[in-house]
Amino acid sequence: MKKLIFHLFFIVFTFSQDFSLSFDGINDYVDLGTGGLSSNDNTYTQEIIFKYQGPTQYGFGNSQGGMLLSKRQNPYEFWASIGITDDYVYFFHDAPWCANASNPAFINDNQFHHLTAIKDYNTYTLYLDNELIGVHQGTCDEHPDQSNLLLGYHGAWDSFFNGYVSEVRIWDDVRTQDEISDFFNNELNGDEDGLVGYWNFSQNVNDIIAYDLSGNGNHGTIHGASLIQNIYGCTDELAINFSAEANWDDSSCTYPDNGNYS
């Protein structure tokens, strides 16, 4: 009986953990299948909670930033891609020999960020941490995409992402500012209207399958990326209560009263 109670406790404890996926910037990615979207969709919203860990082997421009989400896996396809260059994240109208980029948002600060990227036909809107970064118009010719949605890799640029991802949400509609605010920093139930893909990796029991919690069956296949537990605490080394184990800053940092922060 004691052995049974122990096993039940272990199962509950295991599934209550909070996890992210770690990407090495070399060859790690997750294949999310269609991501719940078809090649004919002109309106959709992509959300991702991530922490950038610096330049990678490949990426946009000379800074080698990395790729977060894209279906453009060969040079002749189109997608509304999310990529990083010069320590800034961009939302791209990404097509053959043409890429209209959004206003940039700085993300190389060792913090997790919640990004929302909206495609409404040729209008592209980018939010970071519930703040509007900008709106731009796409002018590139759009080519049908036949590839899968990949997390952490862009096949046309051979661009990998270096960092952590704790959650991905795909909606088949244009999220309003109120909807973005309402669901910001809130865990989803999985049955919200318009939600076609939802991966938060806390239901994973291995490094092979990324389970779609939207109920739509868009389970992903993990290639190389590894599960790590999210440990919350103060990540600023200048703070009194700095935690060397923490990998997610929880805004709990405290500092000396004498103003000496160095």
C-alpha positions as CSV (number, residue, x, y, z in Angstrom):
1,M,0.0,0.0,0.0
2,K,2.8,2.4,0.9
3,K,4.5,1.6,-2.4
4,L,1.3,2.4,-4.3
5,I,0.9,5.7,-2.5
6,F,4.5,6.6,-3.3
7,H,4.0,5.9,-7.0
8,L,0.8,7.9,-7.1
9,F,2.6,10.8,-5.4
10,F,5.4,10.6,-7.9
11,I,3.1,10.7,-10.9
12,V,1.2,13.8,-9.6
13,F,4.5,15.5,-8.8
14,T,6.0,14.8,-12.2
15,F,3.0,16.2,-14.1
16,S,2.8,19.3,-12.0
17,Q,6.3,20.4,-13.0
18,D,6.8,23.5,-15.2
19,F,9.1,22.9,-18.2
20,S,10.6,24.6,-21.2
21,L,12.4,23.2,-24.2
22,S,16.1,24.1,-24.6
23,F,17.5,24.7,-28.1
24,D,21.3,24.6,-28.8
25,G,21.4,26.8,-31.9
26,I,23.1,24.1,-33.9
27,N,20.6,21.4,-35.0
28,D,17.6,21.5,-32.5
29,Y,14.0,22.1,-33.6
30,V,10.5,20.9,-33.2
31,D,8.3,19.8,-36.2
32,L,4.7,21.0,-35.4
33,G,3.1,19.5,-38.5
34,T,0.6,21.9,-40.0
35,G,0.4,23.8,-36.7
36,G,-3.3,23.8,-37.3
37,L,-3.0,26.1,-40.3
38,S,-3.3,25.5,-44.1
39,S,-1.4,27.1,-46.9
40,N,-4.4,29.1,-47.8
41,D,-4.8,30.9,-44.5
42,N,-4.5,34.7,-44.8
43,T,-5.3,35.5,-41.1
44,Y,-3.6,33.9,-38.1
45,T,-1.8,34.7,-34.9
46,Q,1.4,33.1,-33.6
47,E,2.4,33.4,-29.9
48,I,5.6,32.2,-28.3
49,I,7.1,32.6,-24.9
50,F,10.9,32.3,-25.2
51,K,14.3,33.4,-23.8
52,Y,17.1,34.2,-26.3
53,Q,20.6,32.9,-25.4
54,G,22.7,34.7,-28.0
55,P,24.1,34.3,-31.5
56,T,23.9,30.9,-33.3
57,Q,25.8,29.2,-36.0
58,Y,23.4,30.5,-38.6
59,G,20.8,33.2,-38.8
60,F,19.5,36.4,-40.5
61,G,22.3,38.9,-41.3
62,N,25.8,39.0,-40.0
63,S,24.8,38.7,-36.3
64,Q,23.5,35.1,-36.7
65,G,20.4,35.5,-34.6
66,G,18.2,32.5,-35.2
67,M,14.7,31.5,-36.1
68,L,11.7,31.0,-33.9
69,L,8.7,30.0,-36.1
70,S,8.4,29.5,-39.8
71,K,6.8,27.3,-42.5
72,R,9.3,28.6,-45.1
73,Q,11.5,25.5,-45.3
74,N,12.7,26.0,-48.9
75,P,13.6,29.2,-50.8
76,Y,10.4,29.1,-52.9
77,E,7.8,29.2,-50.1
78,F,6.2,32.0,-48.1
79,W,5.4,32.4,-44.4
80,A,4.9,35.1,-41.8
81,S,8.2,34.2,-40.0
82,I,9.6,35.2,-36.6
83,G,13.4,35.6,-36.5
84,I,16.2,37.3,-34.6
85,T,19.1,39.4,-35.8
86,D,21.4,41.9,-34.0
87,D,19.8,40.8,-30.7
88,Y,16.4,42.0,-31.8
89,V,13.3,40.0,-32.8
90,Y,11.5,40.7,-36.1
91,F,8.3,39.7,-37.7
92,F,8.9,39.0,-41.4
93,H,6.7,39.0,-44.5
94,D,9.1,36.3,-45.6
95,A,9.1,35.3,-49.3
96,P,11.5,34.4,-52.1
97,W,14.0,37.2,-52.6
98,C,11.9,39.5,-50.5
99,A,11.4,40.1,-46.8
100,N,9.5,43.0,-45.3
101,A,10.5,43.3,-41.6
102,S,8.6,44.8,-38.6
103,N,10.0,47.3,-36.2
104,P,12.6,45.4,-34.0
105,A,12.3,44.6,-30.3
106,F,15.4,44.0,-28.2
107,I,15.4,40.6,-26.5
108,N,19.0,39.8,-25.5
109,D,18.5,40.5,-21.8
110,N,18.4,37.0,-20.3
111,Q,14.7,37.3,-19.7
112,F,11.7,35.3,-21.0
113,H,9.5,37.3,-23.4
114,H,5.9,36.8,-24.6
115,L,5.7,37.6,-28.3
116,T,2.5,37.9,-30.4
117,A,2.7,38.1,-34.2
118,I,-0.5,38.7,-36.2
119,K,-1.0,38.3,-39.9
120,D,-4.1,39.9,-41.3
121,Y,-3.7,39.5,-45.0
122,N,-0.9,42.0,-45.8
123,T,-0.9,43.7,-42.5
124,Y,1.6,42.5,-39.9
125,T,1.4,43.4,-36.2
126,L,3.9,42.6,-33.5
127,Y,3.5,42.7,-29.8
128,L,6.2,42.0,-27.2
129,D,5.2,41.5,-23.5
130,N,1.7,42.9,-24.2
131,E,3.2,46.1,-25.7
132,L,2.6,47.1,-29.4
133,I,6.0,47.1,-31.2
134,G,4.6,48.1,-34.6
135,V,2.5,47.5,-37.7
136,H,3.8,47.1,-41.2
137,Q,2.5,46.2,-44.6
138,G,3.8,43.2,-46.5
139,T,4.6,43.9,-50.2
140,C,6.2,40.6,-51.2
141,D,4.6,38.1,-53.6
142,E,3.2,35.2,-51.5
143,H,3.9,31.7,-52.6
144,P,2.0,28.7,-51.3
145,D,3.8,26.9,-48.4
146,Q,3.8,23.1,-48.5
147,S,6.2,22.5,-45.6
148,N,5.5,22.0,-41.9
149,L,5.6,24.7,-39.2
150,L,9.0,24.3,-37.5
151,L,9.8,25.7,-34.1
152,G,13.5,26.8,-33.8
153,Y,14.5,26.3,-37.5
154,H,14.1,28.1,-40.9
155,G,15.0,25.7,-43.7
156,A,15.4,28.4,-46.4
157,W,18.0,30.2,-44.3
158,D,19.4,27.1,-42.5
159,S,18.8,29.1,-39.3
160,F,18.5,27.6,-35.8
161,F,17.4,29.2,-32.5
162,N,19.6,29.3,-29.4
163,G,17.6,29.6,-26.2
164,Y,14.5,28.3,-24.4
165,V,10.8,28.1,-25.4
166,S,8.1,27.5,-22.8
167,E,5.0,27.9,-24.8
168,V,3.6,28.2,-28.3
169,R,0.0,29.2,-29.3
170,I,-1.4,29.2,-32.8
171,W,-4.8,30.8,-33.6
172,D,-6.6,30.8,-36.9
173,D,-7.9,34.3,-36.4
174,V,-6.7,37.9,-35.8
175,R,-6.4,38.4,-32.0
176,T,-7.6,41.7,-30.8
177,Q,-5.6,43.9,-28.3
178,D,-8.1,43.0,-25.6
179,E,-7.8,39.3,-26.3
180,I,-4.0,39.5,-26.2
181,S,-4.2,41.3,-22.8
182,D,-6.8,38.9,-21.4
183,F,-4.6,35.9,-22.1
184,F,-1.3,37.5,-21.4
185,N,0.6,35.6,-18.6
186,N,-2.4,33.2,-18.2
187,E,-2.3,29.5,-18.9
188,L,-4.9,28.4,-21.5
189,N,-7.6,25.8,-21.0
190,G,-7.0,24.5,-24.6
191,D,-10.6,25.0,-25.7
192,E,-10.6,28.7,-26.4
193,D,-12.3,29.9,-29.6
194,G,-9.9,30.1,-32.5
195,L,-7.1,28.1,-30.8
196,V,-5.8,25.5,-33.3
197,G,-2.5,24.6,-31.6
198,Y,-1.2,24.9,-28.1
199,W,2.1,23.5,-26.8
200,N,3.5,24.3,-23.3
201,F,5.7,21.2,-22.8
202,S,4.6,20.7,-19.2
203,Q,2.7,17.6,-20.2
204,N,5.7,16.1,-21.9
205,V,7.1,12.9,-20.4
206,N,10.0,12.6,-22.9
207,D,12.0,14.6,-25.4
208,I,10.2,13.0,-28.4
209,I,6.6,14.3,-28.6
210,A,5.4,17.8,-28.1
211,Y,1.8,17.4,-27.1
212,D,-0.9,19.7,-28.6
213,L,-3.1,20.7,-25.6
214,S,-5.7,22.4,-27.9
215,G,-7.4,19.0,-28.5
216,N,-6.8,19.3,-32.3
217,G,-4.2,16.6,-32.4
218,N,-1.4,18.7,-33.8
219,H,1.3,16.9,-31.8
220,G,4.9,17.8,-32.7
221,T,8.1,15.8,-33.0
222,I,11.1,17.0,-31.0
223,H,14.5,16.8,-32.8
224,G,17.3,17.3,-30.4
225,A,15.8,20.0,-28.1
226,S,15.7,18.9,-24.4
227,L,13.3,19.4,-21.6
228,I,14.4,21.6,-18.7
229,Q,12.6,22.5,-15.5
230,N,11.7,26.2,-15.1
231,I,13.2,27.4,-11.9
232,Y,11.9,30.8,-10.8
233,G,13.9,33.3,-8.8
234,C,16.2,36.3,-9.1
235,T,18.6,36.0,-12.0
236,D,20.4,39.3,-11.6
237,E,23.9,38.7,-10.2
238,L,24.0,42.2,-8.7
239,A,21.1,41.5,-6.5
240,I,21.3,40.4,-2.8
241,N,19.1,37.4,-3.4
242,F,20.6,36.3,-6.7
243,S,19.9,32.6,-7.4
244,A,22.4,30.7,-9.4
245,E,19.9,27.9,-10.0
246,A,17.1,30.1,-11.4
247,N,16.6,30.3,-15.1
248,W,13.4,32.4,-15.1
249,D,13.4,35.8,-13.4
250,D,10.3,36.3,-11.2
251,S,10.9,40.0,-10.4
252,S,11.9,39.2,-6.8
253,C,15.3,40.8,-6.9
254,T,16.4,43.0,-4.1
255,Y,19.4,45.4,-4.0
256,P,21.6,47.1,-1.4
257,D,20.4,50.2,0.2
258,N,23.7,52.0,-0.3
259,G,23.1,52.2,-4.1
260,N,26.2,50.1,-4.9
261,Y,24.9,47.7,-7.6
262,S,28.3,46.8,-9.0
